């Protein structure tokens, strides 16, 4: 249950955040455009366990985040940040292929920025959003390094349970848990393949 909550929560939250960040790096003309694009690469440049210590320090030292320690909300937040680089770049590449005149036509027709983004940009990027969502789900359910220091008994997911079984020498249960994770990941991979072939996302990216 925790694995599914974390996987789907990170997938839906990540897609929403990544699409907005990708849009800002592609369409918004600002001095912050380039720094924002660079910041999305930071999670990829820092080792996972080091990043996990950083997240732990942030949660324990910042009063705003302190009540979130050990909750599923902070695990989803950390997982979204950990997958940001890949998610933003895939959506960004897809948005670059959408002509700016389409968005301008929406503005001329009287649509606001939010209406244009919701009714024009989002429908055109649905295939890429679907691929990113499935990839985030597959990556999150097997992730350990980013969430291991923030997880508790109530929010323990299968990947951490497998690690506990391995450290305690219970190889049989660890193998069973690993099989479940592999099957879930393969199912997600098959969905990515189907979506890519159906909409041609693989060829574009």
Secondary structure by P-SEA (a helix, b strand, c coil): caaaaaaaaaaaaaaaaaaaaaaaaccccccaaaaaaaaaaccccccaaaaaaaaaaaaacccccccccccaaaaaaaaaaaaaaaaaaaaaaaaaaccaaaaaaaaaacccaaaaaaccccccaaaaaaaaaaaaaaaaaacccccccccccccccaaaaaaaaaaacaaaaaaaaaaaaaaaaaaaaaaaaaaaaaccccccc
